[in-house]
Amino acid sequence: MKIRDLILKRITTLVLPFIQVYGFYVIFHGQISPGGSFAGGIIVALGFIAYATAFGTEEGRAVLPEKVTISAESYGTLWYALLGMVGIVKGVPFLANKLAGIDLGVPGTISSGGLIALLGIGVGIRVASTMVTLFFTMLEEEV
């Protein structure tokens, strides 16, 4: 192991928790601030990609196996669809918060927007898992 590798690994382990927390912050606050679930999902994915870049793809796959990313992609999409069906069950269009009688909360708070904050979680998970899957797939194609 070279000194450069040691420094890169140390910095990655120090910065990674902050990247992940910031990514989830952007996901959870997406309906009231710039960014949103897509940008937050990209930030969360970049944390895992940085880890895999610093420690190697084998170690990256050990931390986040392909089975986990595939499940996250599927369940993120399912979560989004199920929340959208709330409107249909109540006899209004897909994803219709206000028409379905869902409380929209106080503007400017995390609970504002009805189901939008919950939808953002599904989108953020889906985007993060898709980006990590694409990263590992592109590395496999390179070899």
C-alpha positions as CSV (number, residue, x, y, z in Angstrom):
1,M,0.0,0.0,0.0
2,K,1.4,3.3,-1.0
3,I,1.2,6.4,1.2
4,R,-1.1,8.0,-1.4
5,D,-3.6,5.1,-1.0
6,L,-3.5,5.4,2.7
7,I,-4.3,9.1,2.6
8,L,-7.1,8.6,0.1
9,K,-8.6,5.9,2.2
10,R,-8.4,7.9,5.4
11,I,-10.0,11.0,3.8
12,T,-12.7,8.9,2.3
13,T,-13.6,7.3,5.6
14,L,-13.7,10.7,7.3
15,V,-15.8,12.4,4.6
16,L,-18.2,9.6,3.7
17,P,-20.5,9.9,6.7
18,F,-21.0,13.6,6.0
19,I,-21.7,12.9,2.3
20,Q,-24.3,10.4,3.2
21,V,-26.0,12.6,5.8
22,Y,-26.1,15.5,3.4
23,G,-27.6,13.3,0.7
24,F,-30.4,12.1,3.0
25,Y,-30.9,15.7,4.2
26,V,-31.5,16.8,0.6
27,I,-33.8,13.9,0.0
28,F,-35.9,14.6,3.1
29,H,-36.1,18.4,2.5
30,G,-36.6,18.2,-1.3
31,Q,-40.1,19.5,-1.2
32,I,-39.2,22.7,0.6
33,S,-35.7,23.5,-0.7
34,P,-33.7,23.3,-3.9
35,G,-32.4,19.8,-4.8
36,G,-34.9,17.1,-4.1
37,S,-35.0,13.4,-4.1
38,F,-33.1,13.0,-7.4
39,A,-30.2,15.2,-6.4
40,G,-30.1,13.6,-2.9
41,G,-30.1,10.2,-4.5
42,I,-27.1,11.2,-6.6
43,I,-25.3,12.5,-3.5
44,V,-25.9,9.3,-1.6
45,A,-24.7,7.2,-4.6
46,L,-21.6,9.3,-4.9
47,G,-20.7,8.5,-1.4
48,F,-20.8,4.7,-2.2
49,I,-18.9,5.4,-5.4
50,A,-16.2,7.3,-3.6
51,Y,-15.9,4.4,-1.2
52,A,-15.6,1.8,-4.0
53,T,-13.1,4.0,-5.8
54,A,-10.8,4.4,-2.7
55,F,-11.0,0.9,-1.4
56,G,-11.6,-1.1,-4.6
57,T,-14.6,-2.5,-6.4
58,E,-14.5,-5.8,-4.4
59,E,-14.7,-3.9,-1.1
60,G,-17.4,-1.7,-2.6
61,R,-19.5,-4.7,-3.6
62,A,-19.0,-6.2,-0.2
63,V,-20.4,-3.0,1.5
64,L,-23.3,-2.7,-1.0
65,P,-23.9,-6.0,-2.8
66,E,-25.8,-6.2,-6.1
67,K,-28.7,-8.0,-4.4
68,V,-29.2,-5.0,-2.2
69,T,-29.1,-2.5,-5.0
70,I,-31.5,-4.5,-7.1
71,S,-33.9,-4.8,-4.2
72,A,-33.6,-1.0,-3.5
73,E,-34.4,-0.2,-7.1
74,S,-37.5,-2.4,-7.0
75,Y,-38.8,-1.3,-3.6
76,G,-38.2,2.4,-4.4
77,T,-40.3,2.1,-7.5
78,L,-42.9,0.0,-5.7
79,W,-43.0,2.6,-2.8
80,Y,-43.6,5.4,-5.3
81,A,-46.4,3.5,-7.1
82,L,-48.2,2.5,-3.9
83,L,-48.2,6.1,-2.6
84,G,-49.5,7.2,-6.0
85,M,-52.3,4.7,-5.7
86,V,-53.6,6.4,-2.6
87,G,-55.4,8.9,-4.9
88,I,-56.8,6.2,-7.1
89,V,-58.2,4.3,-4.0
90,K,-59.9,7.5,-2.9
91,G,-61.4,8.0,-6.4
92,V,-59.2,10.8,-7.6
93,P,-56.2,10.8,-10.1
94,F,-52.9,9.2,-9.5
95,L,-50.7,11.2,-7.0
96,A,-53.5,13.6,-6.3
97,N,-52.7,14.8,-2.7
98,K,-55.1,17.6,-2.2
99,L,-58.0,15.9,-4.0
100,A,-57.6,12.7,-2.0
101,G,-58.1,14.7,1.2
102,I,-54.5,14.3,2.4
103,D,-53.4,17.0,4.8
104,L,-50.9,19.2,3.0
105,G,-49.4,20.5,6.3
106,V,-47.9,23.9,7.1
107,P,-46.0,25.4,4.1
108,G,-42.2,25.5,4.7
109,T,-42.1,22.4,7.0
110,I,-41.0,18.9,6.2
111,S,-44.6,17.7,6.5
112,S,-45.8,20.2,3.9
113,G,-46.9,18.8,0.5
114,G,-48.8,15.8,1.7
115,L,-47.2,12.7,0.2
116,I,-44.4,14.5,-1.6
117,A,-41.9,14.0,1.2
118,L,-42.7,10.2,1.3
119,L,-42.5,10.0,-2.5
120,G,-39.1,11.7,-2.3
121,I,-37.8,8.8,-0.2
122,G,-38.7,6.3,-2.8
123,V,-37.2,8.4,-5.6
124,G,-34.0,9.0,-3.7
125,I,-33.5,5.3,-2.9
126,R,-34.2,4.4,-6.5
127,V,-31.8,7.0,-8.0
128,A,-29.0,6.1,-5.5
129,S,-29.3,2.4,-6.2
130,T,-29.5,2.9,-10.0
131,M,-26.4,5.1,-10.0
132,V,-24.4,2.6,-7.9
133,T,-25.5,-0.2,-10.2
134,L,-24.5,1.8,-13.3
135,F,-21.1,2.5,-11.8
136,F,-20.4,-1.2,-11.1
137,T,-21.8,-2.2,-14.5
138,M,-19.5,0.3,-16.3
139,L,-16.5,-1.0,-14.3
140,E,-17.3,-4.6,-15.4
141,E,-17.6,-3.6,-19.0
142,E,-14.2,-1.9,-18.9
143,V,-12.4,-5.1,-18.0
